[in-house]
Amino acid sequence: MARGGARQGAGRKPKADEITLIENMDAVLVPESVWQALADKVTEGDVTAIKTWLSYRFGQPKQSVDLTTLGKSIQAPIQWVTPDEST
């Protein structure tokens, strides 16, 4: 069984790929017109548009994670392993 290591296609895509994608999107549709269309939807009261606007304007709200399963808390002991014990 493989444990970690580099895998084909794994990890974050290169910044150059992201920039190329943004440039291609901008060539198809001017960003200002997209923002204006979103603003128009917000003015109309579109709930999804309002959520999108707020998430870009103020960021996503803090989220918490409840670590319970079927109403029971997970009670797993933590076992610390030093580098010389890991082999």
MOPAC internal coordinates of N, CA, C and O (Angstrom, degrees):
PM7 1SCF
backbone

  N    0.0000 0     0.00 0     0.00 0    0    0    0
  C    1.4493 1     0.00 0     0.00 0    1    0    0
  C    1.5281 1   108.72 1     0.00 0    2    1    0
  O    1.2310 1   120.88 1   -49.41 1    3    2    1
  N    1.3192 1   115.92 1   130.59 1    3    2    1
  C    1.4646 1   121.33 1  -179.79 1    5    3    2
  C    1.5219 1   110.40 1   -74.29 1    6    5    3
  O    1.2310 1   121.24 1   -37.08 1    7    6    5
  N    1.3166 1   115.23 1   142.92 1    7    6    5
  C    1.4677 1   120.33 1   178.90 1    9    7    6
  C    1.5171 1   109.01 1  -129.24 1   10    9    7
  O    1.2310 1   120.70 1   -79.33 1   11   10    9
  N    1.3141 1   116.26 1   100.67 1   11   10    9
  C    1.4574 1   120.09 1   175.61 1   13   11   10
  C    1.5117 1   112.66 1    71.31 1   14   13   11
  O    1.2310 1   121.23 1    17.74 1   15   14   13
  N    1.2880 1   115.25 1  -162.26 1   15   14   13
  C    1.4538 1   121.22 1  -179.79 1   17   15   14
  C    1.5171 1   111.54 1    91.23 1   18   17   15
  O    1.2310 1   121.09 1    -7.91 1   19   18   17
  N    1.3140 1   115.52 1   172.09 1   19   18   17
  C    1.4656 1   121.11 1  -178.37 1   21   19   18
  C    1.5163 1   110.19 1   -72.60 1   22   21   19
  O    1.2310 1   120.83 1   -40.35 1   23   22   21
  N    1.3264 1   116.01 1   139.65 1   23   22   21
  C    1.4615 1   122.40 1   177.17 1   25   23   22
  C    1.5160 1   108.12 1  -130.10 1   26   25   23
  O    1.2310 1   120.50 1   -36.39 1   27   26   25
  N    1.3035 1   116.64 1   143.61 1   27   26   25
  C    1.4565 1   122.61 1   179.28 1   29   27   26
  C    1.5316 1   110.00 1   -58.56 1   30   29   27
  O    1.2310 1   120.30 1   -53.35 1   31   30   29
  N    1.3238 1   117.03 1   126.65 1   31   30   29
  C    1.4658 1   121.55 1   177.19 1   33   31   30
  C    1.5175 1   115.21 1    80.83 1   34   33   31
  O    1.2310 1   119.81 1   179.64 1   35   34   33
  N    1.3222 1   117.97 1    -0.36 1   35   34   33
  C    1.4629 1   120.69 1  -178.66 1   37   35   34
  C    1.5234 1   110.32 1   -83.80 1   38   37   35
  O    1.2310 1   120.93 1   -23.27 1   39   38   37
  N    1.2995 1   115.83 1   156.73 1   39   38   37
  C    1.4580 1   120.84 1   175.21 1   41   39   38
  C    1.5190 1   113.36 1    90.54 1   42   41   39
  O    1.2310 1   121.67 1    -1.84 1   43   42   41
  N    1.3138 1   114.40 1   178.16 1   43   42   41
  C    1.4626 1   121.68 1  -178.93 1   45   43   42
  C    1.5233 1   109.76 1   -71.24 1   46   45   43
  O    1.2310 1   121.29 1   -39.11 1   47   46   45
  N    1.3207 1   115.14 1   140.89 1   47   46   45
  C    1.4583 1   120.68 1   178.18 1   49   47   46
  C    1.5243 1   109.37 1   -70.49 1   50   49   47
  O    1.2310 1   120.07 1   -28.39 1   51   50   49
  N    1.3252 1   117.47 1   151.61 1   51   50   49
  C    1.4707 1   120.33 1  -179.37 1   53   51   50
  C    1.5268 1   112.04 1   -61.25 1   54   53   51
  O    1.2310 1   120.75 1   -31.79 1   55   54   53
  N    1.3185 1   116.17 1   148.21 1   55   54   53
  C    1.4615 1   122.55 1   179.57 1   57   55   54
  C    1.5303 1   110.63 1   -58.35 1   58   57   55
  O    1.2310 1   120.01 1   145.66 1   59   58   57
  N    1.3358 1   117.58 1   -34.34 1   59   58   57
  C    1.4677 1   121.13 1   179.65 1   61   59   58
  C    1.5247 1   111.07 1   -61.31 1   62   61   59
  O    1.2310 1   120.23 1   142.46 1   63   62   61
  N    1.3480 1   117.17 1   -37.54 1   63   62   61
  C    1.4665 1   120.70 1   177.49 1   65   63   62
  C    1.5232 1   110.95 1   -64.89 1   66   65   63
  O    1.2310 1   120.68 1   139.58 1   67   66   65
  N    1.3312 1   116.31 1   -40.42 1   67   66   65
  C    1.4625 1   121.18 1   179.16 1   69   67   66
  C    1.5298 1   110.64 1   -64.73 1   70   69   67
  O    1.2310 1   120.39 1   136.68 1   71   70   69
  N    1.3210 1   116.87 1   -43.32 1   71   70   69
  C    1.4662 1   121.37 1   179.62 1   73   71   70
  C    1.5271 1   110.32 1   -63.74 1   74   73   71
  O    1.2310 1   120.10 1   137.57 1   75   74   73
  N    1.3305 1   117.41 1   -42.43 1   75   74   73
  C    1.4655 1   121.54 1   178.41 1   77   75   74
  C    1.5240 1   110.77 1   -61.37 1   78   77   75
  O    1.2310 1   120.27 1   137.41 1   79   78   77
  N    1.3237 1   117.08 1   -42.59 1   79   78   77
  C    1.4579 1   121.22 1   178.60 1   81   79   78
  C    1.5269 1   110.93 1   -62.03 1   82   81   79
  O    1.2310 1   120.26 1   134.91 1   83   82   81
  N    1.3205 1   117.11 1   -45.09 1   83   82   81
  C    1.4625 1   121.17 1   179.05 1   85   83   82
  C    1.5207 1   111.06 1   -62.34 1   86   85   83
  O    1.2310 1   120.39 1   137.31 1   87   86   85
  N    1.3323 1   116.85 1   -42.69 1   87   86   85
  C    1.4646 1   120.23 1   178.41 1   89   87   86
  C    1.5269 1   111.09 1   -62.40 1   90   89   87
  O    1.2310 1   120.15 1   139.05 1   91   90   89
  N    1.3228 1   117.32 1   -40.95 1   91   90   89
  C    1.4676 1   120.96 1   177.93 1   93   91   90
  C    1.5227 1   111.48 1   -64.78 1   94   93   91
  O    1.2310 1   120.29 1   139.50 1   95   94   93
  N    1.3255 1   117.05 1   -40.50 1   95   94   93
  C    1.4705 1   120.65 1   178.37 1   97   95   94
  C    1.5282 1   110.48 1   -65.37 1   98   97   95
  O    1.2310 1   120.19 1   137.93 1   99   98   97
  N    1.3401 1   117.24 1   -42.07 1   99   98   97
  C    1.4636 1   121.20 1   179.29 1  101   99   98
  C    1.5245 1   111.66 1   -65.17 1  102  101   99
  O    1.2310 1   119.80 1   148.94 1  103  102  101
  N    1.3463 1   117.98 1   -31.06 1  103  102  101
  C    1.4614 1   121.41 1   178.86 1  105  103  102
  C    1.5272 1   111.21 1   -69.18 1  106  105  103
  O    1.2310 1   120.28 1   151.81 1  107  106  105
  N    1.3270 1   117.08 1   -28.19 1  107  106  105
  C    1.4650 1   121.52 1  -179.06 1  109  107  106
  C    1.5229 1   111.28 1   -84.54 1  110  109  107
  O    1.2310 1   120.17 1   138.94 1  111  110  109
  N    1.3232 1   117.27 1   -41.06 1  111  110  109
  C    1.4602 1   121.48 1  -175.23 1  113  111  110
  C    1.5244 1   109.61 1  -145.06 1  114  113  111
  O    1.2310 1   120.25 1   -53.16 1  115  114  113
  N    1.3158 1   117.13 1   126.84 1  115  114  113
  C    1.4619 1   122.26 1  -178.35 1  117  115  114
  C    1.5342 1   109.27 1   -67.02 1  118  117  115
  O    1.2310 1   119.71 1   -52.13 1  119  118  117
  N    1.3450 1   118.15 1   127.87 1  119  118  117
  C    1.4711 1   120.73 1  -177.02 1  121  119  118
  C    1.5298 1   114.26 1   -55.03 1  122  121  119
  O    1.2310 1   119.83 1   143.51 1  123  122  121
  N    1.3333 1   117.92 1   -36.49 1  123  122  121
  C    1.4645 1   119.84 1  -178.69 1  125  123  122
  C    1.5270 1   111.13 1   -62.13 1  126  125  123
  O    1.2310 1   120.26 1   143.50 1  127  126  125
  N    1.3373 1   117.11 1   -36.50 1  127  126  125
  C    1.4689 1   119.26 1   179.95 1  129  127  126
  C    1.5236 1   110.89 1   -70.19 1  130  129  127
  O    1.2310 1   120.27 1   148.31 1  131  130  129
  N    1.3254 1   117.09 1   -31.69 1  131  130  129
  C    1.4651 1   120.47 1   177.74 1  133  131  130
  C    1.5226 1   109.91 1   -68.53 1  134  133  131
  O    1.2310 1   120.52 1   135.41 1  135  134  133
  N    1.3433 1   116.62 1   -44.59 1  135  134  133
  C    1.4615 1   120.03 1   178.38 1  137  135  134
  C    1.5335 1   110.63 1   -62.61 1  138  137  135
  O    1.2310 1   120.31 1   142.02 1  139  138  137
  N    1.3282 1   117.02 1   -37.98 1  139  138  137
  C    1.4604 1   120.19 1   178.51 1  141  139  138
  C    1.5234 1   110.58 1   -65.96 1  142  141  139
  O    1.2310 1   120.16 1   139.33 1  143  142  141
  N    1.3335 1   117.30 1   -40.67 1  143  142  141
  C    1.4658 1   120.68 1   177.67 1  145  143  142
  C    1.5290 1   110.54 1   -62.84 1  146  145  143
  O    1.2310 1   120.63 1   139.32 1  147  146  145
  N    1.3358 1   116.39 1   -40.68 1  147  146  145
  C    1.4640 1   120.18 1   177.06 1  149  147  146
  C    1.5256 1   110.26 1   -64.33 1  150  149  147
  O    1.2310 1   119.98 1   137.35 1  151  150  149
  N    1.3342 1   117.64 1   -42.65 1  151  150  149
  C    1.4602 1   121.75 1   179.08 1  153  151  150
  C    1.5366 1   110.49 1   -61.84 1  154  153  151
  O    1.2310 1   120.41 1   141.30 1  155  154  153
  N    1.3312 1   116.83 1   -38.70 1  155  154  153
  C    1.4653 1   120.28 1   178.06 1  157  155  154
  C    1.5263 1   111.14 1   -63.14 1  158  157  155
  O    1.2310 1   120.60 1   138.21 1  159  158  157
  N    1.3315 1   116.46 1   -41.79 1  159  158  157
  C    1.4715 1   120.72 1   178.39 1  161  159  158
  C    1.5295 1   110.80 1   -65.17 1  162  161  159
  O    1.2310 1   120.51 1   140.89 1  163  162  161
  N    1.3361 1   116.64 1   -39.11 1  163  162  161
  C    1.4662 1   120.09 1   177.91 1  165  163  162
  C    1.5228 1   109.49 1   -62.21 1  166  165  163
  O    1.2310 1   120.35 1   136.73 1  167  166  165
  N    1.3268 1   116.94 1   -43.27 1  167  166  165
  C    1.4633 1   121.82 1   179.73 1  169  167  166
  C    1.5276 1   111.32 1   -62.17 1  170  169  167
  O    1.2310 1   120.91 1   145.64 1  171  170  169
  N    1.3397 1   115.87 1   -34.36 1  171  170  169
  C    1.4671 1   120.72 1   178.32 1  173  171  170
  C    1.5193 1   112.10 1   -73.47 1  174  173  171
  O    1.2310 1   119.88 1   164.57 1  175  174  173
  N    1.3369 1   117.84 1   -15.43 1  175  174  173
  C    1.4652 1   121.55 1   178.96 1  177  175  174
  C    1.5132 1   113.60 1    95.00 1  178  177  175
  O    1.2310 1   119.49 1  -163.88 1  179  178  177
  N    1.3281 1   118.57 1    16.12 1  179  178  177
  C    1.4575 1   122.15 1   178.45 1  181  179  178
  C    1.5371 1   108.81 1   -65.22 1  182  181  179
  O    1.2310 1   120.71 1   -61.32 1  183  182  181
  N    1.3347 1   116.24 1   118.68 1  183  182  181
  C    1.4638 1   121.38 1  -173.55 1  185  183  182
  C    1.5274 1   111.67 1   -63.30 1  186  185  183
  O    1.2310 1   119.86 1   136.95 1  187  186  185
  N    1.3200 1   117.87 1   -43.05 1  187  186  185
  C    1.4644 1   120.78 1   179.74 1  189  187  186
  C    1.5277 1   110.74 1   -63.10 1  190  189  187
  O    1.2310 1   120.59 1   139.01 1  191  190  189
  N    1.3232 1   116.47 1   -40.99 1  191  190  189
  C    1.4657 1   120.42 1   178.43 1  193  191  190
  C    1.5217 1   110.57 1   -64.80 1  194  193  191
  O    1.2310 1   120.28 1   139.79 1  195  194  193
  N    1.3182 1   117.06 1   -40.21 1  195  194  193
  C    1.4665 1   120.97 1   178.93 1  197  195  194
  C    1.5266 1   110.34 1   -63.14 1  198  197  195
  O    1.2310 1   120.26 1   135.62 1  199  198  197
  N    1.3362 1   117.11 1   -44.38 1  199  198  197
  C    1.4704 1   120.74 1   178.44 1  201  199  198
  C    1.5266 1   110.74 1   -61.36 1  202  201  199
  O    1.2310 1   120.65 1   137.48 1  203  202  201
  N    1.3430 1   116.36 1   -42.52 1  203  202  201
  C    1.4575 1   120.50 1   178.97 1  205  203  202
  C    1.5189 1   110.53 1   -62.81 1  206  205  203
  O    1.2310 1   120.56 1   133.35 1  207  206  205
  N    1.3285 1   116.53 1   -46.65 1  207  206  205
  C    1.4710 1   121.76 1  -179.81 1  209  207  206
  C    1.5279 1   110.73 1   -58.37 1  210  209  207
  O    1.2310 1   121.09 1   131.64 1  211  210  209
  N    1.3341 1   115.51 1   -48.36 1  211  210  209
  C    1.4612 1   119.87 1  -178.06 1  213  211  210
  C    1.5249 1   112.05 1   -65.14 1  214  213  211
  O    1.2310 1   120.15 1   142.06 1  215  214  213
  N    1.3370 1   117.33 1   -37.94 1  215  214  213
  C    1.4657 1   118.95 1  -179.17 1  217  215  214
  C    1.5211 1   111.40 1   -67.76 1  218  217  215
  O    1.2310 1   120.09 1   147.18 1  219  218  217
  N    1.3400 1   117.44 1   -32.82 1  219  218  217
  C    1.4603 1   119.26 1   176.49 1  221  219  218
  C    1.5276 1   111.41 1   -78.43 1  222  221  219
  O    1.2310 1   120.57 1   146.61 1  223  222  221
  N    1.3127 1   116.51 1   -33.39 1  223  222  221
  C    1.4691 1   120.31 1  -177.22 1  225  223  222
  C    1.5277 1   112.22 1   -76.47 1  226  225  223
  O    1.2310 1   120.44 1   136.02 1  227  226  225
  N    1.3425 1   116.77 1   -43.98 1  227  226  225
  C    1.4614 1   120.95 1  -173.58 1  229  227  226
  C    1.5267 1   113.90 1  -115.27 1  230  229  227
  O    1.2310 1   119.68 1   172.82 1  231  230  229
  N    1.3291 1   118.22 1    -7.18 1  231  230  229
  C    1.4623 1   121.48 1  -177.79 1  233  231  230
  C    1.5161 1   111.16 1    86.82 1  234  233  231
  O    1.2310 1   121.33 1   -13.25 1  235  234  233
  N    1.3051 1   115.07 1   166.75 1  235  234  233
  C    1.4562 1   120.75 1   179.86 1  237  235  234
  C    1.5300 1   109.66 1   -72.76 1  238  237  235
  O    1.2310 1   120.07 1   -36.77 1  239  238  237
  N    1.3286 1   117.47 1   143.23 1  239  238  237
  C    1.4617 1   119.17 1   176.52 1  241  239  238
  C    1.5293 1   110.64 1   -68.04 1  242  241  239
  O    1.2310 1   120.81 1   -24.70 1  243  242  241
  N    1.3155 1   116.05 1   155.30 1  243  242  241
  C    1.4557 1   121.42 1   178.67 1  245  243  242
  C    1.5223 1   108.70 1   -62.67 1  246  245  243
  O    1.2310 1   120.62 1   -46.22 1  247  246  245
  N    1.3215 1   116.43 1   133.78 1  247  246  245
  C    1.4543 1   121.13 1  -179.34 1  249  247  246
  C    1.5151 1   109.34 1  -113.09 1  250  249  247
  O    1.2310 1   121.01 1   -35.00 1  251  250  249
  N    1.3191 1   115.67 1   145.00 1  251  250  249
  C    1.4592 1   119.81 1   176.70 1  253  251  250
  C    1.5245 1   108.68 1  -117.86 1  254  253  251
  O    1.2310 1   121.08 1   -25.13 1  255  254  253
  N    1.3040 1   115.54 1   154.87 1  255  254  253
  C    1.4524 1   121.89 1  -178.83 1  257  255  254
  C    1.5153 1   108.28 1  -118.31 1  258  257  255
  O    1.2310 1   120.66 1   -52.35 1  259  258  257
  N    1.3275 1   116.34 1   127.65 1  259  258  257
  C    1.4504 1   121.70 1   178.23 1  261  259  258
  C    1.5241 1   108.18 1   -94.04 1  262  261  259
  O    1.2310 1   120.39 1   -63.40 1  263  262  261
  N    1.3125 1   116.86 1   116.60 1  263  262  261
  C    1.4573 1   120.88 1  -177.37 1  265  263  262
  C    1.5278 1   111.48 1   -94.09 1  266  265  263
  O    1.2310 1   121.03 1  -120.17 1  267  266  265
  N    1.3115 1   115.63 1    59.83 1  267  266  265
  C    1.4597 1   120.34 1   175.23 1  269  267  266
  C    1.5157 1   108.51 1  -122.76 1  270  269  267
  O    1.2310 1   120.80 1   -29.63 1  271  270  269
  N    1.3223 1   116.08 1   150.37 1  271  270  269
  C    1.4521 1   122.16 1   178.62 1  273  271  270
  C    1.5165 1   108.10 1  -127.54 1  274  273  271
  O    1.2310 1   121.16 1   -60.40 1  275  274  273
  N    1.3342 1   115.38 1   119.60 1  275  274  273
  C    1.4625 1   121.38 1   180.00 1  277  275  274
  C    1.5240 1   111.98 1    51.44 1  278  277  275
  O    1.2310 1   120.76 1  -139.12 1  279  278  277
  N    1.3204 1   116.15 1    40.88 1  279  278  277
  C    1.4526 1   121.21 1   176.34 1  281  279  278
  C    1.5119 1   114.54 1    80.17 1  282  281  279
  O    1.2310 1   119.82 1  -179.15 1  283  282  281
  N    1.3219 1   117.95 1     0.85 1  283  282  281
  C    1.4654 1   120.74 1   179.82 1  285  283  282
  C    1.5217 1   109.00 1  -113.52 1  286  285  283
  O    1.2310 1   120.73 1   -44.13 1  287  286  285
  N    1.2959 1   116.22 1   135.87 1  287  286  285
  C    1.4545 1   120.41 1   176.72 1  289  287  286
  C    1.5224 1   109.64 1   -71.43 1  290  289  287
  O    1.2310 1   121.07 1   -32.83 1  291  290  289
  N    1.3099 1   115.55 1   147.17 1  291  290  289
  C    1.4556 1   120.08 1   177.42 1  293  291  290
  C    1.5252 1   107.82 1   -80.31 1  294  293  291
  O    1.2310 1   120.74 1   -59.42 1  295  294  293
  N    1.2939 1   116.19 1   120.58 1  295  294  293
  C    1.4624 1   122.30 1  -178.51 1  297  295  294
  C    1.5207 1   108.52 1  -116.05 1  298  297  295
  O    1.2310 1   120.17 1  -102.13 1  299  298  297
  N    1.3004 1   117.29 1    77.87 1  299  298  297
  C    1.4590 1   121.40 1   179.85 1  301  299  298
  C    1.5189 1   109.10 1  -108.45 1  302  301  299
  O    1.2310 1   120.33 1   -48.16 1  303  302  301
  N    1.3171 1   116.97 1   131.84 1  303  302  301
  C    1.4687 1   118.90 1   178.15 1  305  303  302
  C    1.5225 1   110.31 1   -69.72 1  306  305  303
  O    1.2310 1   120.98 1   -32.38 1  307  306  305
  N    1.3095 1   115.72 1   147.62 1  307  306  305
  C    1.4578 1   121.48 1   178.15 1  309  307  306
  C    1.5215 1   107.59 1   -96.52 1  310  309  307
  O    1.2310 1   121.34 1   -53.38 1  311  310  309
  N    1.3339 1   115.05 1   126.62 1  311  310  309
  C    1.4586 1   119.54 1   179.22 1  313  311  310
  C    1.5190 1   108.28 1  -114.09 1  314  313  311
  O    1.2310 1   120.60 1   -63.43 1  315  314  313
  N    1.3118 1   116.45 1   116.57 1  315  314  313
  C    1.4583 1   121.56 1  -179.98 1  317  315  314
  C    1.5126 1   109.23 1   -85.06 1  318  317  315
  O    1.2310 1   121.11 1   -45.68 1  319  318  317
  N    1.3277 1   115.49 1   134.32 1  319  318  317
  C    1.4667 1   120.90 1   179.49 1  321  319  318
  C    1.5146 1   107.80 1  -122.32 1  322  321  319
  O    1.2310 1   121.23 1   -55.50 1  323  322  321
  N    1.3317 1   115.25 1   124.50 1  323  322  321
  C    1.4644 1   120.24 1   176.97 1  325  323  322
  C    1.5094 1   109.08 1   -82.77 1  326  325  323
  O    1.2310 1   119.47 1   -21.71 1  327  326  325
  N    1.3461 1   118.62 1   158.29 1  327  326  325
  C    1.4634 1   121.15 1  -177.10 1  329  327  326
  C    1.5499 1   113.48 1   -53.86 1  330  329  327
  O    1.2310 1   119.69 1   142.41 1  331  330  329
  N    1.3382 1   118.19 1   -37.59 1  331  330  329
  C    1.4687 1   119.45 1  -178.73 1  333  331  330
  C    1.5283 1   112.02 1   -74.49 1  334  333  331
  O    1.2310 1   119.34 1   163.66 1  335  334  333
  N    1.3426 1   118.86 1   -16.34 1  335  334  333
  C    1.4629 1   121.96 1   178.31 1  337  335  334
  C    1.5287 1   112.13 1   -91.76 1  338  337  335
  O    1.2310 1   119.63 1   168.97 1  339  338  337
  N    1.3103 1   118.31 1   -11.03 1  339  338  337
  C    1.4605 1   121.42 1  -171.25 1  341  339  338
  C    1.5267 1   113.25 1   -76.01 1  342  341  339
  O    1.2310 1   118.89 1   169.06 1  343  342  341
  N    1.2999 1   119.73 1   -10.94 1  343  342  341
  C    1.4753 1   121.13 1  -177.64 1  345  343  342
  C    1.4976 1   112.21 1   -92.30 1  346  345  343
  O    1.2310 1   120.10 1   180.00 1  347  346  345

